[in-house]
Amino acid sequence: MKKHNFYAGPSILPEFTKEKTAEAVMNFAGTGLSVMEVSHRSKEFVAVMDEAVALVKELLPVPEGYSVLFLQGGASLQFLMAPYNLMGKKAAYLITGAWSKKAMKEAKFFGEVVEVASSADANFNYIPKTYDVPADASYLHYTSNNTIFGTRVNAPEVNIPLVADMSSDIFSRPVDVAKHDLIYAGAQKNLGPSGATLVIVKDEALGKIDRPIPTMLDYRIHIQNESMFNTPSTLPVYASLMTLRWLKELGGVEAIEKINIAKAALLYHEIDRNKLFQSTVPIKEDRSLMNVTFVMAPEYAEVEKEFLDFATAKGMVGIKGHRSVGGFRASVYNAMPVDSVKALVEAMQEFEKTK
Ligand SMILES: *Cc1c(COP(=O)(O)O)cnc(C)c1O
């Protein structure tokens, strides 16, 4: 049976990425060796890193004066590398979910942290829109897509630089990189397998603080060494490059955004229409295009498990909601084909008829 992969992360990748990576696992760039067993300093692998960096710059796009890195440690290490490198006495955080809370927790090791607003009062089912940002903060940190709570945040309009965790929606919609001192994203949602972390950092923003920074945590070291200060995660970087090539071929970020809007609309429309289900995010403009969260309508709460089994029998994988929201979460990242979204919608419609 065809499986429809709605996992939140690691998550679905394009067929192209999987096929090309499988080929390179056996024979990489005509070397007769696996991409897993060649030196990261070989000319073949350096070409992979260079093309991946160039495609990130081309596709977002990234303006002059920024460096693109592929590091390790996941987005979670960026929670502390960001303040380590960029925070003077103070930094501001917009709290829209579990990941921004974790990011803020790490910043507290480095100085005064101002929580400018939080939607914790409603289990993070909306995005705070108006708040004051301290003018003397080094940056405002936000999470552009809340993977767990199914909401998205547009880049806040503020007078200080932005730092953004874009782990779960990078390359899904256009972003004005120039407003940011730093953007980071774990690869395992929209780019590749886990093990690589994309970092885009403004060169000018670095070197302004006086705290000493351990070598491995200093962005400048990784910039000087072009992501090869130590061994990069070669296989995840290779797979990420394949996804970037796939995205370019498809027409880039603007083209995929149109597809993403259409895919998410199919699902949200069904959730709003179907008597059995309801969205967990009442304000439509706050709804994520990547992680669609929904629960049973209160009068049908007792058939939640029954729907999960029903959908699972039809090939749906990974739709159980995160424990802090309950219900269901369908992650519909860039690589998710519209046919899988339609299959889920059909399962919801068929299940409704049985009730
Ligand atoms: C998955 C995720 C993380 C955690 O990423 P790791 O690579 O596991 O550290 C952080 N932020 C967001 C928004 C995520 O979706």
The ligand as an SDF file (V2000), in Angstrom:
LIG
                    3D

 15 15  0  0  0  0  0  0  0  0999 V2000
   12.5590   20.4420   14.9490 C   0  0  0  0  0  0  0  0  0  0  0  0
   12.7350   21.8270   15.4250 C   0  0  0  0  0  0  0  0  0  0  0  0
   13.7830   22.1980   16.2810 C   0  0  0  0  0  0  0  0  0  0  0  0
   14.7590   21.2010   16.8410 C   0  0  0  0  0  0  0  0  0  0  0  0
   15.7070   20.8860   15.9160 O   0  0  0  0  0  0  0  0  0  0  0  0
   16.9420   19.9430   16.2550 P   0  0  0  0  0  0  0  0  0  0  0  0
   17.6520   19.9170   14.9500 O   0  0  0  0  0  0  0  0  0  0  0  0
   16.3900   18.6190   16.6930 O   0  0  0  0  0  0  0  0  0  0  0  0
   17.7270   20.5770   17.3360 O   0  0  0  0  0  0  0  0  0  0  0  0
   13.9150   23.5230   16.6290 C   0  0  0  0  0  0  0  0  0  0  0  0
   13.0460   24.4450   16.1620 N   0  0  0  0  0  0  0  0  0  0  0  0
   12.0240   24.1300   15.3630 C   0  0  0  0  0  0  0  0  0  0  0  0
   11.0920   25.1960   14.8830 C   0  0  0  0  0  0  0  0  0  0  0  0
   11.8270   22.8040   14.9640 C   0  0  0  0  0  0  0  0  0  0  0  0
   10.8110   22.4930   14.1500 O   0  0  0  0  0  0  0  0  0  0  0  0
  1  2  1  0
  2  3  1  0
  2 14  2  0
  3  4  1  0
  3 10  2  0
  4  5  1  0
  5  6  1  0
  6  7  2  0
  6  8  1  0
  6  9  1  0
 10 11  1  0
 11 12  2  0
 12 13  1  0
 12 14  1  0
 14 15  1  0
M  END
$$$$
